[in-house]
Amino acid sequence: MATSAAGVSTLSSQSSLKRVVIAATIGNVLEWFDFVVYGFLAVTISEVFFPTGNPTVSLLVTFGAFGLAYLVRPLGAILIGSYTDRRGRKAGLTLSIALMTLGTMLMAITPSYAAIGIAAPVFITLARLLQGLSVGGEFGTSVAFLSEHGSARRGFAASWQFSVAGMITALASLFGVALSTLLTHDQLLSWGWRLPYFFGTLVGPAGLYIRWKLSETQEFIEAEQPESMPIRELLTKHPLPLLLSIGASIISNSSFYILAYIPTYGQKTLHLPAYTAFTATLVGGLVLAIFSPIFGHWSDKMAFRPRIMMVAAWLFFFTSWPAFFLMSTWPTLVACMIACSWLQLLKAGYSGVLPSVLGEQFPVATRAIGVSLSFSSAVTVFGGFAPFIATWLIAQTGDPLSPSYYLVATAGLSAIALWGMQRRSARAMQPKLVVSSA
């Protein structure tokens, strides 16, 4: 192993679960914050960096740049995931947050289109690509770290990945409410939109320091190195778990980015004041933050964790349309709060359990790259372009309920993948049951 056992401490000795969770999720703070802010401020960013004279086209181009970051996430998963499975969880976590910090800083300091012309959207796109590369390996690396340190409480430990996402959604919503109510439109375009990004850059140095002080997981120390490169080992020996993990990750990603799209949806489609949708997403973010660890803790007490996710997936399938119907028919703050809170509760039930489930699909030697590649692939195909697809569907059909159809379709795909996991788990248990009977 590249890392010796010296200086390694287990959860029960030198570190606590609380410290482990903070260290692993500090990078997610920066990741989720930046990505949620971009979605929330898409209308403003489209005016600053992608002006075309047509507001809908500007918004589509903005979400197109948003989605481009996801095209490189599988590449980031392969590079950083392989590095993590070779060099250790600590090394991977440190590398990913360093790259993310650079991308966020570039977003914060890039001049507007009016100041430097076409170079502005080019720099913004480069920043998004750099962030996508780093984030591609962040999720799987932190899931591996939390799962391996969490031991018997791995469901609860790994659930904080999405609890943090909820907290950051709420924090980004507070920025959105403050900026949209305290600043004029010109002030927001001129400098106000940059404030959340400068705030985000403050997380980077703190995250680097915290992760530098991490202890490596005992499971990684004791595991044998794979005979070949981690990506080859994954694709040749674990193709079915990879495919099922991609499927299970679909609704988690589509729902997150459709919910991040709600502020734009509220302003452009429902014609609500900006603060209304931001307030609704703030409340929804708090629901995700509170209930993700609760569902994660509950999953630790179950023999088959994905059952919780299956229930949530089918509820997404049957209730997404009514949630958007509620917002569209009664476009008020209360209706938006009820719809967002319900969808975030379903997401907490699904995504709060997802990280530990993904971690259990792969052995230690390919866990980081397995989780990273499966989750990032689902993000690329079904998550990053979700706001673009929602905007396009509404523009083409004129149906304000179009985003719900996307949630329904992706929930169905994830339900099929979870059914496959259940069948695979049942087959794996059959030899054990035969031996016990004998």
C-alpha positions as CSV (number, residue, x, y, z in Angstrom):
1,M,0.0,0.0,0.0
2,A,1.1,3.5,-0.7
3,T,0.1,4.5,2.8
4,S,1.6,2.7,5.7
5,A,-0.4,1.8,8.8
6,A,1.6,4.3,10.9
7,G,-0.4,7.2,11.9
8,V,-3.6,5.6,10.9
9,S,-6.4,5.8,13.4
10,T,-9.8,4.1,13.3
11,L,-13.1,5.7,14.2
12,S,-13.1,4.2,17.7
13,S,-9.6,5.5,18.6
14,Q,-8.4,8.9,17.3
15,S,-11.4,10.3,15.5
16,S,-15.1,10.6,16.1
17,L,-17.9,10.1,13.6
18,K,-18.6,13.9,13.8
19,R,-15.1,14.7,12.8
20,V,-15.2,12.2,10.0
21,V,-18.4,13.6,8.6
22,I,-17.2,17.2,8.7
23,A,-13.9,16.2,6.9
24,A,-15.7,14.2,4.2
25,T,-18.5,16.7,3.5
26,I,-16.5,19.9,3.6
27,G,-15.8,19.5,-0.1
28,N,-19.5,18.9,-0.8
29,V,-20.2,22.2,0.8
30,L,-18.2,23.9,-1.9
31,E,-19.5,21.6,-4.6
32,W,-23.2,21.8,-3.8
33,F,-23.1,25.5,-3.0
34,D,-21.5,26.5,-6.3
35,F,-23.8,24.3,-8.4
36,V,-27.0,25.3,-6.6
37,V,-26.0,29.0,-6.8
38,Y,-25.5,28.7,-10.6
39,G,-29.0,27.2,-11.0
40,F,-30.6,29.7,-8.7
41,L,-28.9,32.7,-10.4
42,A,-29.3,31.4,-13.9
43,V,-31.5,34.3,-15.0
44,T,-29.0,36.8,-13.8
45,I,-25.9,34.9,-15.2
46,S,-27.6,34.6,-18.6
47,E,-27.8,38.4,-18.8
48,V,-24.2,38.9,-17.5
49,F,-22.4,36.4,-19.6
50,F,-24.7,35.0,-22.4
51,P,-26.7,38.0,-23.7
52,T,-28.4,37.1,-27.1
53,G,-31.3,39.5,-27.2
54,N,-33.7,36.6,-26.7
55,P,-34.2,35.8,-23.0
56,T,-35.2,32.2,-23.6
57,V,-32.2,31.6,-25.9
58,S,-29.9,33.2,-23.3
59,L,-31.3,31.0,-20.6
60,L,-30.9,27.9,-22.7
61,V,-27.3,28.8,-23.4
62,T,-26.7,29.4,-19.7
63,F,-28.1,26.0,-18.8
64,G,-26.1,24.5,-21.7
65,A,-22.9,25.8,-20.1
66,F,-24.2,24.5,-16.8
67,G,-24.6,21.1,-18.4
68,L,-21.2,21.0,-20.0
69,A,-19.6,20.6,-16.6
70,Y,-21.3,17.3,-16.4
71,L,-19.8,16.0,-19.6
72,V,-16.4,15.8,-17.9
73,R,-17.6,14.4,-14.7
74,P,-17.2,10.7,-15.8
75,L,-13.6,11.6,-16.8
76,G,-13.1,13.2,-13.3
77,A,-14.5,10.0,-11.8
78,I,-12.1,7.9,-13.7
79,L,-9.0,10.0,-12.9
80,I,-9.7,11.0,-9.3
81,G,-11.5,7.7,-8.5
82,S,-8.5,5.7,-9.7
83,Y,-6.1,8.0,-7.9
84,T,-8.2,7.5,-4.7
85,D,-8.2,3.7,-5.0
86,R,-4.5,3.7,-5.6
87,R,-3.2,6.4,-3.2
88,G,-5.9,6.5,-0.5
89,R,-9.1,8.3,0.5
90,K,-7.2,11.2,2.0
91,A,-5.2,11.9,-1.1
92,G,-8.3,11.9,-3.3
93,L,-10.3,14.1,-1.1
94,T,-7.5,16.7,-0.9
95,L,-7.0,16.7,-4.7
96,S,-10.7,17.1,-5.5
97,I,-11.3,20.1,-3.2
98,A,-8.2,21.9,-4.5
99,L,-9.5,21.7,-8.1
100,M,-13.0,22.8,-7.1
101,T,-11.6,25.8,-5.3
102,L,-9.8,27.0,-8.4
103,G,-12.9,26.6,-10.5
104,T,-15.1,28.6,-8.0
105,M,-12.5,31.4,-7.8
106,L,-12.5,31.7,-11.6
107,M,-16.3,32.0,-11.5
108,A,-16.1,34.8,-9.0
109,I,-13.5,37.0,-10.7
110,T,-14.4,36.6,-14.4
111,P,-15.4,40.0,-15.9
112,S,-18.8,40.3,-17.6
113,Y,-19.5,40.0,-21.4
114,A,-19.9,43.8,-21.5
115,A,-16.3,44.2,-20.2
116,I,-14.3,41.5,-22.2
117,G,-16.7,40.2,-24.8
118,I,-16.7,36.6,-25.9
119,A,-13.8,35.8,-23.5
120,A,-16.3,36.1,-20.6
121,P,-18.5,33.1,-21.5
122,V,-15.3,31.2,-22.5
123,F,-13.8,31.7,-19.0
124,I,-17.1,30.8,-17.3
125,T,-17.3,27.6,-19.4
126,L,-13.7,26.7,-18.5
127,A,-14.5,27.2,-14.8
128,R,-17.5,24.9,-15.1
129,L,-15.4,22.2,-16.8
130,L,-12.7,22.4,-14.1
131,Q,-15.4,22.1,-11.4
132,G,-17.0,19.2,-13.2
133,L,-13.7,17.4,-13.4
134,S,-13.0,17.8,-9.7
135,V,-16.6,17.0,-8.6
136,G,-16.5,13.8,-10.7
137,G,-14.3,12.1,-8.2
138,E,-15.4,14.0,-5.0
139,F,-18.7,12.1,-4.4
140,G,-17.3,8.5,-4.7
141,T,-14.2,9.4,-2.7
142,S,-16.1,10.9,0.2
143,V,-18.7,8.1,0.1
144,A,-15.9,5.5,0.3
145,F,-14.3,7.4,3.2
146,L,-17.6,7.8,5.1
147,S,-18.7,4.2,4.5
148,E,-15.4,2.7,5.6
149,H,-15.0,4.9,8.7
150,G,-18.7,4.6,9.6
151,S,-18.6,0.8,10.0
152,A,-21.9,-0.4,11.4
153,R,-23.4,3.1,11.0
154,R,-22.4,3.5,7.4
155,G,-26.0,4.4,6.3
156,F,-26.2,7.2,8.8
157,A,-22.6,8.4,8.1
158,A,-22.9,8.4,4.3
159,S,-26.4,10.1,4.5
160,W,-24.7,13.4,5.5
161,Q,-23.6,13.7,1.8
162,F,-27.2,14.8,1.0
163,S,-27.9,16.4,4.3
164,V,-25.2,18.8,3.5
165,A,-26.8,19.3,0.1
166,G,-30.0,20.3,1.8
167,M,-28.2,22.8,4.1
168,I,-26.4,24.3,1.2
169,T,-29.6,24.6,-0.8
170,A,-31.1,26.5,2.2
171,L,-28.0,28.7,2.4
172,A,-28.0,29.4,-1.3
173,S,-31.7,30.2,-1.1
174,L,-30.9,32.7,1.7
175,F,-28.4,34.4,-0.6
176,G,-31.1,34.4,-3.3
177,V,-33.7,36.0,-1.1
178,A,-31.3,38.6,0.2
179,L,-29.9,39.5,-3.2
180,S,-33.3,39.7,-4.9
181,T,-34.8,41.8,-2.2
182,L,-32.0,44.1,-1.0
183,L,-30.4,44.9,-4.3
184,T,-31.7,46.5,-7.4
185,H,-31.6,44.6,-10.7
186,D,-28.6,46.7,-11.9
187,Q,-26.7,46.1,-8.7
188,L,-27.4,42.4,-9.0
189,L,-26.1,42.3,-12.5
190,S,-23.1,44.5,-11.7
191,W,-21.7,42.9,-8.6
192,G,-24.3,41.3,-6.4
193,W,-24.3,37.9,-8.1
194,R,-20.6,37.5,-7.3
195,L,-21.1,37.6,-3.6
196,P,-22.1,33.9,-3.2
197,Y,-19.1,32.8,-5.2
198,F,-16.7,34.8,-3.1
199,F,-18.3,33.3,-0.1
200,G,-17.8,29.8,-1.6
201,T,-14.1,30.4,-2.2
202,L,-13.6,30.9,1.6
203,V,-14.6,27.2,2.1
204,G,-11.7,25.9,0.0
205,P,-8.7,26.7,2.2
206,A,-10.6,25.5,5.3
207,G,-11.5,22.3,3.5
208,L,-7.9,21.7,2.4
209,Y,-6.6,22.1,5.9
210,I,-9.2,19.8,7.4
211,R,-8.7,17.1,4.8
212,W,-4.9,17.3,5.2
213,K,-5.3,16.3,8.8
214,L,-7.4,13.3,8.0
215,S,-6.7,9.7,9.0
216,E,-6.8,7.0,6.3
217,T,-9.5,4.4,6.6
218,Q,-8.5,1.0,8.1
219,E,-10.3,-0.9,5.3
220,F,-8.2,0.8,2.6
221,I,-5.0,0.1,4.6
222,E,-5.8,-3.6,4.9
223,A,-7.2,-4.1,1.4
224,E,-5.0,-5.6,-1.4
225,Q,-4.2,-3.5,-4.4
226,P,-6.1,-4.6,-7.6
227,E,-4.1,-6.6,-10.1
228,S,-4.8,-4.1,-12.9
229,M,-5.8,-0.4,-13.0
230,P,-8.9,0.3,-11.0
231,I,-11.0,1.3,-14.0
232,R,-10.1,-2.0,-15.8
233,E,-10.8,-4.0,-12.7
234,L,-14.2,-2.3,-12.3
235,L,-15.3,-2.8,-15.9
236,T,-14.1,-6.4,-16.2
237,K,-15.1,-7.8,-12.8
238,H,-18.0,-5.6,-11.7
239,P,-20.0,-4.4,-14.8
240,L,-23.5,-5.4,-13.4
241,P,-23.1,-3.5,-10.1
242,L,-21.8,-0.5,-12.1
243,L,-24.9,-0.6,-14.4
244,L,-27.3,-1.0,-11.5
245,S,-25.6,1.8,-9.5
246,I,-26.0,4.1,-12.5
247,G,-29.7,3.3,-12.7
248,A,-30.2,3.8,-8.9
249,S,-28.5,7.2,-9.1
250,I,-30.8,8.6,-11.8
251,I,-33.8,9.9,-9.8
252,S,-31.5,11.3,-7.1
253,N,-29.8,13.5,-9.7
254,S,-32.8,14.4,-11.8
255,S,-34.7,15.5,-8.7
256,F,-31.9,17.5,-7.3
257,Y,-31.4,19.6,-10.5
258,I,-35.1,20.0,-11.2
259,L,-35.5,21.3,-7.6
260,A,-32.5,23.6,-8.2
261,Y,-34.4,24.8,-11.3
262,I,-37.5,25.9,-9.2
263,P,-36.4,29.6,-8.7
264,T,-36.0,29.9,-12.5
265,Y,-39.3,28.1,-13.0
266,G,-41.0,30.4,-10.5
267,Q,-39.8,33.5,-12.2
268,K,-40.0,32.6,-15.9
269,T,-43.0,30.2,-16.0
270,L,-45.2,31.1,-13.0
271,H,-44.2,34.8,-13.1
272,L,-43.7,34.9,-9.3
273,P,-41.4,37.4,-7.5
274,A,-37.9,36.0,-7.1
275,Y,-38.1,35.8,-3.4
276,T,-41.1,33.4,-3.5
277,A,-39.3,30.6,-5.2
278,F,-36.2,31.2,-3.2
279,T,-38.1,30.9,0.0
280,A,-39.8,27.7,-1.1
281,T,-36.5,26.1,-2.0
282,L,-35.0,27.3,1.3
283,V,-37.7,25.4,3.2
284,G,-37.3,22.4,1.0
285,G,-33.6,22.4,1.5
286,L,-34.1,22.3,5.3
287,V,-36.4,19.3,4.8
288,L,-33.6,17.5,2.9
289,A,-31.0,18.5,5.5
290,I,-33.1,17.2,8.5
291,F,-34.5,14.0,7.1
292,S,-31.6,12.6,5.1
293,P,-29.7,11.5,8.3
294,I,-33.0,10.1,9.7
295,F,-33.5,7.9,6.7
296,G,-29.9,6.9,6.7
297,H,-30.1,5.9,10.4
298,W,-33.3,4.0,9.6
299,S,-31.5,2.1,6.8
300,D,-28.8,0.8,9.3
301,K,-31.6,-1.1,11.0
302,M,-32.8,-2.8,7.8
303,A,-31.6,-6.0,6.2
304,F,-32.0,-4.5,2.7
305,R,-31.5,-0.8,2.6
306,P,-32.9,-0.2,-1.0
307,R,-36.4,-0.9,0.2
308,I,-36.6,2.6,1.5
309,M,-35.4,4.0,-1.8
310,M,-37.9,1.8,-3.7
311,V,-40.8,3.4,-1.8
312,A,-39.4,6.9,-2.4
313,A,-38.9,6.2,-6.1
314,W,-42.5,5.1,-6.6
315,L,-43.8,8.2,-4.7
316,F,-41.7,10.3,-7.1
317,F,-43.4,8.5,-9.9
318,F,-46.9,9.1,-8.7
319,T,-46.7,12.5,-7.0
320,S,-44.3,14.6,-9.1
321,W,-47.1,15.7,-11.5
322,P,-49.5,16.7,-8.7
323,A,-46.7,18.7,-7.1
324,F,-46.1,20.8,-10.3
325,F,-49.9,21.0,-10.9
326,L,-50.2,22.5,-7.4
327,M,-47.6,25.2,-8.2
328,S,-49.0,25.9,-11.6
329,T,-52.6,26.1,-10.7
330,W,-52.1,28.1,-7.5
331,P,-48.8,30.0,-8.1
332,T,-48.4,31.2,-4.5
333,L,-45.7,31.0,-1.9
334,V,-47.6,28.5,0.1
335,A,-48.2,26.2,-2.8
336,C,-44.5,26.3,-3.8
337,M,-43.4,25.6,-0.3
338,I,-45.7,22.6,0.0
339,A,-44.6,21.2,-3.4
340,C,-40.9,21.7,-2.8
341,S,-41.0,20.4,0.8
342,W,-42.8,17.2,-0.4
343,L,-40.4,16.6,-3.2
344,Q,-37.4,17.2,-0.9
345,L,-38.8,14.8,1.6
346,L,-39.0,12.1,-1.1
347,K,-35.4,13.0,-2.1
348,A,-34.3,12.7,1.5
349,G,-35.8,9.2,1.7
350,Y,-34.1,8.2,-1.5
351,S,-30.8,10.0,-1.5
352,G,-30.2,9.7,2.3
353,V,-29.8,6.0,1.7
354,L,-28.2,6.0,-1.7
355,P,-24.6,6.7,-0.8
356,S,-24.3,3.7,1.6
357,V,-26.1,1.5,-1.0
358,L,-23.7,2.5,-3.7
359,G,-20.7,1.9,-1.5
360,E,-21.9,-1.6,-0.7
361,Q,-22.0,-2.6,-4.4
362,F,-18.2,-2.5,-4.8
363,P,-15.2,-4.0,-3.0
364,V,-12.7,-1.7,-1.3
365,A,-10.2,-1.9,-4.2
366,T,-12.7,-0.3,-6.7
367,R,-15.1,1.4,-4.3
368,A,-14.1,5.0,-5.0
369,I,-14.0,4.7,-8.8
370,G,-17.2,2.5,-8.8
371,V,-19.3,5.0,-6.8
372,S,-17.8,8.0,-8.6
373,L,-18.3,6.6,-12.1
374,S,-21.8,5.3,-11.5
375,F,-23.0,8.5,-9.8
376,S,-21.2,10.8,-12.3
377,S,-22.5,9.0,-15.3
378,A,-26.1,9.4,-14.0
379,V,-25.4,13.1,-13.4
380,T,-24.1,13.6,-16.9
381,V,-27.0,12.0,-18.7
382,F,-29.9,12.7,-16.4
383,G,-28.9,15.5,-14.0
384,G,-26.7,18.3,-15.4
385,F,-29.0,18.9,-18.4
386,A,-32.2,18.6,-16.5
387,P,-32.8,22.4,-16.2
388,F,-32.0,22.7,-20.0
389,I,-34.5,19.9,-20.8
390,A,-37.1,21.4,-18.5
391,T,-36.7,24.9,-20.1
392,W,-36.8,23.4,-23.6
393,L,-39.9,21.2,-22.9
394,I,-41.8,24.2,-21.6
395,A,-40.8,26.3,-24.6
396,Q,-41.7,23.6,-27.1
397,T,-45.0,22.4,-25.5
398,G,-46.2,25.4,-23.6
399,D,-47.1,23.0,-20.8
400,P,-45.9,24.3,-17.4
401,L,-46.1,20.8,-16.0
402,S,-43.4,19.5,-18.4
403,P,-40.7,19.2,-15.7
404,S,-42.8,16.7,-13.8
405,Y,-42.8,14.3,-16.7
406,Y,-39.1,14.2,-16.6
407,L,-39.2,13.3,-12.9
408,V,-41.8,10.6,-13.6
409,A,-39.7,9.0,-16.3
410,T,-36.4,9.0,-14.3
411,A,-38.2,7.7,-11.2
412,G,-39.3,4.7,-13.3
413,L,-35.8,4.0,-14.5
414,S,-34.4,4.0,-10.9
415,A,-37.2,1.8,-9.7
416,I,-36.2,-0.8,-12.3
417,A,-32.5,-0.6,-11.2
418,L,-33.5,-1.1,-7.6
419,W,-35.5,-4.1,-8.5
420,G,-32.4,-5.5,-10.2
421,M,-30.4,-4.8,-7.0
422,Q,-33.0,-6.7,-5.0
423,R,-32.9,-9.7,-7.3
424,R,-29.1,-9.7,-7.3
425,S,-29.0,-9.5,-3.4
426,A,-31.5,-12.4,-3.2
427,R,-29.4,-14.6,-5.5
428,A,-26.3,-13.8,-3.4
429,M,-28.1,-14.9,-0.3
430,Q,-29.3,-18.2,-1.6
431,P,-26.0,-20.1,-1.1
432,K,-25.8,-18.9,2.5
433,L,-29.4,-20.1,3.1
434,V,-28.6,-23.5,1.6
435,V,-25.5,-23.8,3.9
436,S,-27.5,-22.8,6.9
437,S,-30.2,-25.3,6.2
438,A,-27.7,-28.1,5.8
